[in-house]
Amino acid sequence: MFKGTIIAKEAAKGFEEIQDMAGTIGINGTAHSLPADPRTSLLDFLRHDLGLTGTKKGCDHGQCGACTVIVNGMRINSCLTLAAMHEGDRVTTIEGIGGPDAPSDLQHAFMAHDALQCGYCTPGQICSAQAMLAEIAEGWPSDATADLTSEATFSDEEIRERMSGNLCRCGAYANIVAAIRDVARGRADATV
Amino acid sequence: MSTTRTENDGKARLDDMKQGVLGEPLPRIDGLAKVTGTARYAAEYPIDNCAEGVLVTSTITHGTVTRLDTQAALTMPGVIAVIDDSRLITRAVQGTAGEAPQQAPVTVCYWGQPIALVVAESFEQARDAAKRIHVEYDASPNPSLSPDDVTPEEQEDDTVSQGDLEQAMKDAAHSVDVRIATKGHASAAMEPHAAIADWDGEELTVHASLQMLNYNISELADALDIPEDKIRLIARFVGGGFGSKLGISPDVVAASLASIKLKRPVRVVLSRQQVFQCIMRRSETTQRLRLAATSEGKLIGFGHEALVSNLPGEEFCEPVLQSSHFMYRGENRELMLNLARIHRMTAGSVRAPGEAVGMPALEAAMDMLAEKSGVDPVQLRLMNIPDKDPENDLPFSSHKLAECLRQGADAFGWDAGPRKARQRREGEWWIGTGMASGARIHNTMESRTRVTLSADGTARVETDMTDIGTGTYTILAQMVAEMLGMDPAAVRVDIGDTRHPRGPGSGGSWGASSIGSAAFLACRAIREDLAARAGVAEEALDLRDGKVGGGRTLVDVLGGESLSHEGHYKPAKAQEEYTAAGFGAFFAQVRVNHFTGETRVDRMLGAFGFGRVLNRRTARSQFLGGLTWSIGTALTEALEFDPRDGHLVNCDLAEYHVPVHRDVPDLDVVLVEERDAIASPIEAKGIGELGMCGGAAAIGNAIYNACGARVLQFPITPDSVLASLPRDSCKLLREAGAMRGLA
């Protein structure tokens, strides 16, 4: 079975009310018409056309991870893909993960651990962590996994490896790992 | 009611306050906005009818633009204009300049220099059109591109010649004479430089990503040739600075000129490549260290020379020797700083200018002296801490290096026994430890802030000071809450707007101590008003939880009125009678791969003495950042320039390697709390830069201890480790049996 299936199903929750996705792209549960200019990246579509500026542009070249969003359950760099390529897709941005009135467990943990300084990489870190935890839960191996044929288990080194596409120049990494570790444990406890 | 409070009697009295929130690990008050993506950065303001601008940059190194062919671009859909105004700035402004830099972009001084701005209805249109601008140049032949190509200029203010260092080197029982090179660095803040300018016919409002609005407003006014009072700069959230946003950048002036010309708002966001190429680089350095010591390891001679570079006409010169002047004893001293004028991009401030590269080189040399003299590296530092500034005899305002060394060594578990390289192996990995000291000079700057205690018992603090991730929002709320006796949640912090009183700007690690002092003075004036109303002396005024002396509420005492004072902090003359600095000690354990030369940092610790802690949580975070930068400086960060035309080759985040998650282990920070009454009225010093002043040497020294490779350059890359491994390394490893099965 394709390992992204469970994550994709999870991500699709909240989109069920969207019936006809032709010519549209689903953003945080709302259908939007695709942009007229085919050159528009998914990142610029979010930030400029929709005003969803929580997703950040750090490099526009897939090198920093600040623009990470979750598309059909998978994390991607939204600067590296054109909006026009996502007809019918379901995109979750930081605004869809949690707003000021109801922050998610990851957002709470980032605040509690001071896992941010300037805050510019933060939404990307949180979106990336959200999808990354699902990847570990599904057993996807990484470079930090001892044996690529075995199921991955949760560890700090797995977090560091899998989050290495999200740069933080302020150097909040140690606190980010602590925040993600807390959430992973909390979620594990909640499912026991 | 409003008055200005300026005096500074140096008596803080903060420890007498009753609220008990200052120094506490209060979570960042701007944290919720940041984790939910609702904090707005410069480019993110929704402004109607905003046009989009993209800069065109030069493809020659030195010469003149003879023709700018805009015809093809102007006929493209959506393109509105090409701005080639002579007021465009060609480089970012140096920190605290307060005036425009080199303008007139027809004259090109480095590859990648901005020369024009294309404005279109959409970003996509502007970006494509910028590529269709055809530029013709008259290029100057053979511009100087390498610091070794030119005769450097001696920076005489830095030159020190005391006693006879050459004789001391001859007399010394142990001596080190070593040359160490460091590569250039980029700030690489995560938010690219960006500005939205809006000229309404009379006033210019600019949302920009800037660190020092108090200087930036003068710089922009000078560049545009319009009065400061016609300009409003706003920077409520800044996505990192690290020196790169101290002065206004080309995007700010280009957006402003375009908005004035087109009479509509214009946004300009630099591409990541443009940020690398036309903002600031930390200069590369070549340094010579000379240390002369007695048989016990006591320094009798100290020499530090450095060669750095910058563009012709730039005043900034990487102050490599800044803390070397007072770091260690040694009566025979020679210090000299030289500047080479070359046509690489502008050199300027990158986090901890000077000490960021000067301290690691010095501390690598100290490690070599420790080995030669057989003295434990921690002991060697301890025995060479001077009683007073060794060059001008000034006393230190405070000096916590010894405590940092002792507490750091203790927390790290430093083994003070005899040290020898190549003592521990695990498989193909050599394992070792290293340490280094560090220092960063302390400064404060004139600052103003207004604090208002409202009739409802809440407070507001207003200044144009910025928070660049440093924690300004939070520490200002704590300072006001502490002084006025209230919950920090009742303090509204309104900063990053030039409509408010001028702060000190974020830079040089002076932000918190300077603006905190201004807020302290404003609050003290409010306390005096309250004391008069309550009929007690200000010193006896007990404010806590919104109550006076545990009885009447603030609301009651205010009686429907509000109290407002502007705090005006000016650095005291007394500061000039001391040498003031923050100090630190760094400890690291690394693994070095025998076959690949790869270094991994297993653990790292820093202990720091920097005056009063204003918020233990955000202070620790800033040091975590400094330690992370130490890892980058030690192992990966290097700007590479093409020797043919001087252009920056690795101008993005794929090729310029900042540390990533997996490069950074758990880090430990020890805060060595102190009060430095000379440093500032609130007894605090700087944090942001100290955490990376010397840390790279702890890693380099650990690499030597692990595998015996003494690499005399930063960063210490895998190839440089392999080239420096002792020749018998393979034999040693084989004998240990670690290579079993690999033959």
Interface residues (C-beta under 8 A of the other chain):
Chain A: D37 R39 T40 D44 R47 H48 G51 L52 T53 G54 T55 K56 K57 G58 C59 D60 H61 Q63 C64 A66 T93 I94 E95 G98 G99 P100 P103 Q107 F110 M111 A112 D114 L116 Q117 C118 G119 Y120 C121 T122 P123 I126 A144 D156 E157 I159 R160 E161 M163 S164 G165 N166 L167 C168 R169 C170 G171 A172 Y173 A174 N175 I176 V177
Chain B: P27 R28 D30 G31 L32 A33 K34 V35 T36 G37 T38 A39 R40 Y41 A43 E44 P46 S122 F123 E124 Q125 D128 S187 A188 A189 M190 E191 P192 F237 V238 G239 G240 G241 F242 V269 S271 R272 I468 G469 T470 G471 R617 T618 R620 S621 Q622 L624 G625 G626 L627 T628 W629 D652 L653 A654 V658 P659 V660 H661 R662 V664 P665 D666 L667
